Amino acid sequence: MEAGSKIYVAGHRGMVGAAIVRALRQQGFINIITRSSAELDLRRQDAVNTFFAAEQPEYVFLAAARVGGIHANNTYRADFLYDNLLIAANTIHAAYKNGVKKLLFLGSSCIYPKYADQPIKEESLLTGSLEPTNEPYALAKIAGIKLCETYREQYGCNFIAAMPCNVYGQGDNYHPENSHVIPALLRKFHEAKENNSEFVTLWGTGKPLREFIYVDDLAGACLFLMQEYNDKLFVNVGSGHEISIGELAEKIRAVTGYKGGIKYDSSKPDGTPRKLMDSSRLHNMGCTPGTNLEEGLQKTYGYFLQEQQ
């Protein structure tokens, strides 16, 4: 990409898309195209085709998606599958039809089998059953990967895909039902502190292990891949470090300053027991995250407090 290259960031109002826009601007890219979902509904093929024909972007970061935590994924299963399938299919096909030089599709670590060998290599895709609670979302993301692969094979498109681990940071969603684990816990502990609650109740057992990456580190990896990576196989993007939900809760309790107790509701689902990705392919290319979990949580809680004002 050149400084004046025409770059479309799909999903620029989401946490990851906004971070990609920040990273592009910080690196001197000046010709960034964005559209809100109200201005361009990526689920509408005619609207997407019209947009691409008019704007003719050279590079596309496909970060737009319908996202949420376990509760949202398990409750709105049809919506998660339908919306994400259409977003991926319409955008990738329009990129092909309009001669986009390169496209980066962003997936999710939930694409991997529930009981995949750890740490999870890219080659583990489709080697076992998915975690049932987020299977529809995972299937849509797998379809996006395969669209990139097949358009590359059939039409010679330079379409690549990146699979991040759990992402958190500036611009996250703190909705009490539809958020991911870190923003959900930050909100829970913050409100418990404000209300002087005796304890906080968390879903599951606290035992599942998860890997997290700060959103600006992910954005940096996306720019790196767009500029340096041109192979068929999608790439894991993770920190390489895992932590149990219970340990994470303790860190967030400390960050928020909550002094009460923690209870676990084991009648609620844990999700996948462990999910650590093997990101050695990316790390060996010289791209590694620079934000540790403690620093990232402090930053994220700061942004949360700003939003509450």
C-alpha positions in Angstrom: 0.0 0.0 0.0 1.1 3.5 -0.8 0.3 6.6 1.3 -2.3 7.7 -1.3 -3.8 4.2 -1.9 -7.6 4.0 -1.7 -8.4 1.9 1.3 -11.8 0.8 2.4 -12.2 -0.2 6.1 -15.5 -2.1 6.4 -16.8 -1.9 10.0 -14.9 1.3 10.9 -17.3 2.0 13.8 -16.6 -1.3 15.5 -13.7 -1.9 17.9 -11.4 -3.5 15.4 -12.3 -1.4 12.4 -11.8 1.8 14.4 -8.4 0.6 15.5 -7.4 -0.2 11.9 -8.4 3.3 10.9 -6.3 4.7 13.7 -3.3 2.6 12.7 -3.6 3.6 9.1 -3.7 7.3 9.9 -0.8 6.9 12.3 1.2 5.3 9.5 0.4 8.2 7.1 -2.3 6.7 4.9 -4.6 9.5 3.8 -7.2 8.0 1.5 -9.4 6.0 3.8 -13.0 5.2 2.8 -15.6 4.4 5.4 -19.3 3.9 5.6 -21.6 3.4 8.5 -24.1 0.5 8.4 -26.8 3.1 8.0 -25.0 4.4 4.9 -24.1 1.0 3.5 -25.8 -2.2 4.5 -23.3 -4.9 3.7 -26.1 -7.5 3.8 -27.6 -6.0 0.6 -25.8 -7.2 -2.4 -27.1 -4.4 -4.7 -25.9 -1.7 -2.3 -22.5 -3.3 -1.9 -22.0 -3.7 -5.7 -23.0 0.0 -6.3 -20.6 1.2 -3.6 -17.6 -0.8 -4.9 -18.3 0.3 -8.5 -18.5 3.9 -7.5 -15.6 4.1 -5.0 -13.2 1.5 -6.6 -11.1 0.8 -3.5 -7.7 -0.7 -4.0 -7.4 -2.4 -0.6 -10.1 -3.7 1.7 -10.0 -4.5 5.4 -13.2 -6.5 6.1 -13.7 -6.0 9.8 -17.5 -5.6 9.7 -19.4 -8.3 11.5 -22.3 -9.0 13.9 -20.5 -9.9 17.1 -21.2 -10.8 20.8 -20.4 -13.0 23.7 -21.8 -16.5 24.6 -25.3 -15.2 25.5 -25.7 -13.2 22.3 -24.3 -16.0 20.1 -26.5 -18.6 21.6 -29.6 -16.5 21.6 -29.5 -14.9 18.1 -28.2 -17.9 16.3 -30.0 -17.3 13.0 -29.1 -13.6 13.0 -25.4 -14.3 13.6 -25.3 -16.8 10.8 -27.3 -14.9 8.2 -25.8 -11.4 8.8 -22.2 -12.6 8.8 -22.6 -14.9 5.8 -24.0 -12.0 3.8 -21.5 -9.5 4.9 -18.6 -11.8 3.9 -20.1 -13.0 0.6 -21.2 -9.6 -0.7 -18.0 -7.8 0.2 -15.6 -10.4 -1.1 -17.5 -10.9 -4.3 -17.8 -7.2 -4.9 -14.0 -6.9 -4.3 -13.4 -9.5 -6.9 -15.8 -7.9 -9.5 -14.2 -4.5 -9.1 -10.6 -5.5 -9.2 -9.5 -4.9 -5.6 -5.7 -5.4 -5.3 -5.9 -7.0 -1.9 -8.5 -7.9 0.8 -8.0 -8.9 4.4 -10.8 -10.8 6.0 -11.0 -10.9 9.8 -12.3 -14.1 11.4 -12.3 -15.4 14.9 -10.7 -18.1 16.9 -14.1 -19.7 17.4 -13.7 -21.3 14.0 -11.6 -24.0 15.5 -12.9 -27.4 16.9 -14.0 -27.3 20.5 -11.4 -29.9 21.5 -8.6 -28.9 19.1 -5.1 -29.8 20.1 -3.4 -26.9 22.0 -2.0 -24.5 21.0 -4.2 -24.4 17.9 -2.5 -24.4 14.5 -4.1 -23.0 11.4 -4.2 -26.5 10.0 -6.7 -27.6 12.8 -9.6 -25.9 10.9 -12.4 -28.4 10.1 -10.8 -31.3 12.0 -13.6 -31.6 14.6 -16.9 -30.3 16.0 -17.4 -26.7 16.9 -18.4 -25.2 20.2 -22.2 -25.4 20.0 -22.9 -22.0 21.7 -21.2 -20.0 18.9 -21.4 -22.5 16.0 -23.5 -20.2 13.7 -21.0 -17.4 14.0 -18.1 -19.8 13.5 -19.6 -21.3 10.4 -20.1 -17.8 8.9 -16.4 -17.0 9.6 -15.3 -20.3 8.1 -17.3 -19.5 5.0 -15.4 -16.1 4.8 -12.1 -17.9 5.0 -13.1 -20.3 2.2 -14.4 -17.5 0.1 -11.0 -15.9 0.3 -9.3 -19.2 -0.6 -11.6 -20.1 -3.5 -11.6 -16.7 -5.1 -7.8 -16.9 -4.9 -7.8 -20.3 -6.5 -10.4 -19.7 -9.2 -9.8 -16.0 -10.0 -6.3 -15.3 -8.7 -7.4 -12.7 -6.2 -5.0 -11.7 -3.5 -7.5 -12.2 -0.7 -6.1 -13.2 2.7 -7.6 -13.9 6.2 -6.5 -13.3 9.8 -7.9 -15.1 12.8 -7.5 -13.1 16.0 -7.9 -14.5 19.5 -10.2 -12.7 21.9 -9.9 -9.0 21.3 -10.4 -6.2 23.8 -9.7 -2.5 24.2 -10.8 1.0 23.1 -14.2 1.0 21.6 -15.4 -2.3 23.1 -19.1 -3.1 23.6 -20.1 -3.1 27.3 -23.7 -4.2 26.8 -24.8 -6.3 29.8 -26.0 -9.2 27.7 -24.2 -9.0 24.3 -20.6 -8.2 25.3 -17.5 -10.3 25.3 -15.9 -11.5 28.5 -13.5 -8.6 29.3 -15.9 -5.7 28.8 -18.6 -7.8 30.5 -16.5 -8.3 33.6 -15.3 -4.7 33.6 -18.9 -3.5 33.7 -19.9 -6.1 36.3 -17.1 -5.2 38.7 -17.4 -1.5 38.1 -21.2 -1.5 38.9 -20.7 -3.8 41.9 -18.2 -1.3 43.2 -20.5 1.6 42.6 -23.4 -0.2 44.3 -21.3 -1.6 47.2 -22.5 -5.1 46.2 -21.4 -7.9 48.5 -20.4 -10.2 45.6 -20.4 -10.6 41.8 -21.8 -13.7 40.2 -20.1 -14.9 37.0 -21.2 -17.5 34.5 -19.6 -20.9 34.5 -16.8 -22.3 36.7 -14.1 -19.8 36.1 -11.8 -22.6 34.8 -11.8 -22.1 31.0 -8.6 -20.8 29.6 -8.6 -17.9 27.1 -6.1 -15.8 25.2 -6.5 -12.1 24.7 -5.0 -9.4 22.4 -5.3 -5.7 22.8 -7.1 -4.2 19.8 -4.3 -1.8 18.7 -1.9 -4.8 18.6 -4.4 -6.6 16.4 -4.7 -3.5 14.1 -1.0 -3.4 13.8 -0.9 -7.0 12.8 -3.6 -6.4 10.2 -1.6 -3.7 8.5 1.5 -5.9 8.6 -0.3 -8.7 6.9 -1.8 -6.4 4.3 1.7 -5.2 3.4 3.8 -8.3 3.9 1.7 -11.5 3.6 0.3 -12.9 0.3 -0.2 -16.7 0.9 -3.3 -18.8 0.8 -3.3 -20.1 4.4 -5.0 -17.8 6.9 -2.9 -16.5 9.8 -3.5 -16.8 13.6 -3.1 -13.5 15.4 -2.7 -14.0 19.2 -0.6 -13.0 22.2 0.6 -16.5 22.9 -0.4 -16.3 26.5 -3.5 -17.8 28.2 -5.3 -17.1 31.5 -8.2 -18.7 33.2 -11.5 -16.8 33.5 -11.1 -16.9 37.3 -7.6 -15.4 37.1 -8.9 -12.8 34.7 -11.7 -11.9 37.0 -9.2 -11.3 39.8 -7.2 -9.0 37.6 -10.3 -7.0 36.7 -11.4 -6.9 40.3 -8.1 -5.3 41.1 -8.2 -2.9 38.1 -11.7 -1.6 39.0 -11.0 -1.5 42.8 -13.9 -3.7 43.7 -13.5 -5.2 47.2 -16.3 -7.7 47.3 -16.4 -11.4 46.6 -16.9 -13.5 43.5 -19.4 -16.4 43.0 -19.6 -18.7 40.1 -22.9 -20.0 38.6 -21.9 -23.5 37.3 -25.3 -24.0 35.8 -24.3 -21.5 33.0 -22.1 -22.7 30.1 -18.4 -22.3 30.2 -17.9 -22.5 26.4 -14.8 -24.1 25.0 -12.6 -25.4 27.9 -9.3 -24.0 26.4 -8.5 -21.9 23.4 -4.9 -20.9 22.9 -3.8 -20.3 19.3 -0.4 -21.0 17.8 0.6 -17.7 16.3 4.2 -18.7 15.6 3.7 -18.2 11.8 3.0 -14.4 12.4 5.5 -14.0 15.2 8.2 -15.6 13.2 7.6 -13.0 10.5 8.6 -10.4 13.1 5.1 -9.2 14.1 4.4 -9.6 17.9 2.0 -7.7 20.2 3.4 -5.0 22.4 0.7 -4.7 25.1 0.6 -7.0 28.1 -2.7 -7.9 29.7 -2.3 -5.8 32.8 -1.5 -2.7 30.7 -4.3 -3.4 28.3 -6.9 -3.8 31.1 -5.9 -0.5 32.7 -6.2 1.2 29.3 -9.6 -0.4 28.6 -11.0 0.5 32.0 -9.9 4.0 31.4 -11.8 4.1 28.2 -14.8 2.6 29.9 -14.8 5.3 32.5 -14.6 8.0 29.9 -17.7 6.5 28.2 -19.6 6.7 31.5 -19.2 10.4 31.8 
